[in-house]
Amino acid sequence: MAITRILVSSMLLGGLPLTAQGFEFAGYARGGWGGSEGGGTQSCFQLPGAPAKYRLGNECEQYAELEGSQALYEGVDGTRLKLDGMVSLYNAYGHAPTFTGEHGDARLPQLWMSLSLPALQGGSLWAGRRYYKRHDIHINDFYYWNPSGTGFGLEDYRLGGYTLSYAFSREDNIHQPDKANRHDFNVGNIVTNPGGALEFGLGYIQRGQVENAHSGWSLSVEHKQKDFLGGENRLVAQYGVGPGIGLGGTGDLRADRDVRSWRLLESPRWQLTPRFGGMLLVALQRDERANGGDQTWYSAGVRMSYAFSQHFKLVGEIGHDRVETETDGTRRLSKFTIAPTLSVGPGFMQRPEVRLYYTYARWNRAAQRAAPAGSALSASGAFDDALHGSNVGVQVETWWGG
C-alpha cells in the first residue's frame, strides 16, 4: 500500500532532509487506523461554524505531502533558478486508497519557479502555484493567514532590516469556484525587542467576474517572539471587509462592505525542559452581517507532552469550541485525547511519532442540529442521537526536510 511504504520510509529516514546535486526533498505524512465506540470506522469531531478542529486523535484520513526542489542554475554571483513541486495524497479512513473521487485524491498543490538575483537583496521573483507565506497553529492545523495561490510575485526583498513582498494571484486553491484578482503586500522582520518581530500583511481583492461581486480587503498583524519558554509565542490580529472576510485568504466575492470579520489569537509553544513541552491556543473571531446572521467563534485548547524516557511520551490534548449564532443559538463541542507515544526524541515537536490514542467528545443539541448529515455530531452519524462519543486508534506522524 502506497501510504504504508511512505510512512515506513519516513520512520527510517528519522526526520533527515534529503539533498543531492542541488535537489532537496521534504515531506509530511500521517496515517493509521481508528474506530468508533459503537464499531465501524472512526468519525471525527468538528463543531459546525468553527474553521478548525483539535487534531490529536481526531484525524480520519491517511495524508502525505511529498515536495522536491531542484536548482536549475546557480551562478558564482549568487544568481539561482529553482523549480519546486509537491504531490499530496489524501484518503479517508474506511475507503479503498484510489485517490480519486469523494473519499480520496492525488493533487499537485505546488508547482512554481523562483529566480534569486543579487540585485534583489536576498529576495526572489517567483511564478506558479504555491503555498505562500502560510501561518498556522499546529495543534488544530488552523491556517489563519494563508495568501497561497496561483500567480507571481516578488518575495523578501530586503530594504534596510525589513523584508518587502508582493504577490498577485487569481485563486487560493483548486476548490475556489469564483476567480478574482488578489494583491498581497507584506512587510516583515520589524524588530520590536530582542527575539521579537512584527509582520504586516495587506490583501486587496478586486471585484470578481461573478454576479453581484464586490471588492474587499484584509489586514493581518502578527508579533512573533522567539526563544519564549524554550519555544515561541504568536499574537495575531486580523480584520477584513467584503471578500476580505477570508482574512488570510479570499472570502465570499458577493460579500459587500457591510460584511466584516475580525479575529484575535494568542498561541505560545513551550519546551520548559527537555521532557516537558506543549502548545496553547486561545482564539476569538467575530463575523458581522448587515442583514443578520452574525456569528462569534470562541476556541481554547492545549496539548502537552511529557517524556518519561528518550523514546516514550505521554501526550494529552483538551479543546473547546463555541459558536454563537443569531439563528440557532450557541453550539458547543469539548474534546479530550490521551495518547501514549513512541517517538524519535523527547521534544514536543520531534518526529516521527507512533501514537495509541483514546478520544472522547461531548456536544450540545444546537451543534447536533447544525451538523451535516452523517457527520460525527449529527443524529444520523456514528453516535446516533447521543451527545457524546469516543474513538480509539493508532497513528504515525512524521515530517522531514523543509
Sequence and secondary structure as in RCSB ss.txt:
>XXXX:A:sequence
MAITRILVSSMLLGGLPLTAQGFEFAGYARGGWGGSEGGGTQSCFQLPGAPAKYRLGNECEQYAELEGSQALYEG
VDGTRLKLDGMVSLYNAYGHAPTFTGEHGDARLPQLWMSLSLPALQGGSLWAGRRYYKRHDIHINDFYYWNPSGT
GFGLEDYRLGGYTLSYAFSREDNIHQPDKANRHDFNVGNIVTNPGGALEFGLGYIQRGQVENAHSGWSLSVEHKQ
KDFLGGENRLVAQYGVGPGIGLGGTGDLRADRDVRSWRLLESPRWQLTPRFGGMLLVALQRDERANGGDQTWYSA
GVRMSYAFSQHFKLVGEIGHDRVETETDGTRRLSKFTIAPTLSVGPGFMQRPEVRLYYTYARWNRAAQRAAPAGS
ALSASGAFDDALHGSNVGVQVETWWGG
>XXXX:A:secstr
 HHHHHHHHHHHHTT  EEETTEEEEEEEEEEEEEETTSSB      TT S    TT   EEEEEEEEEEEEEE 
TTS EEEEEEEEEEEEETTS    SSTTEEEEEEEEEEEEE GGGTT EEEEEEE  S EEEGGGTEEEE   EE
EEEEEEEEETTEEEEEEEES SSTT  S   EEEEEEEEEEEETTEEEEEEEEEE   SSTT   EEEEEEEEEE
EEETTEEEEEEEEEEEGGGGGTTS   TT  TT EEEEEEEEEEEESSSSEEEEEEEEEEEEE TTS  EEEEEE
EEEEEEESSSSEEEEEEEEEEEEEESSS EEEEEEEEEEEEEESSSSTT   EEEEEEEEEEE HHHHHHS TTS
TTSTTSTTTT SEEEEEEEEEEEEE  
